[in-house]
Amino acid sequence: MAYVISDDCLSCGACADSCPVGAISEGEDKYVIDADLCADCGSCAAACPAEAISEA
């Protein structure tokens, strides 16, 4: 199950920097996670200062 980023995203990029498989990219108003690439490791959720990332 992939992780998702809510509208609480601050667009800081901490999640993208922590993703070991490069599944996170900058979207129009927030970062987005490619569910097909997501390894479900949780490193992005742990790195998010806004706690905007959760399991889908």
Secondary structure, DSSP 8 states (H G I E B T S, - for coil): --EEE-TT-----HHHHH-TT--EEE-SSSEEE-TTT-----HHHHH-TT--EEE-
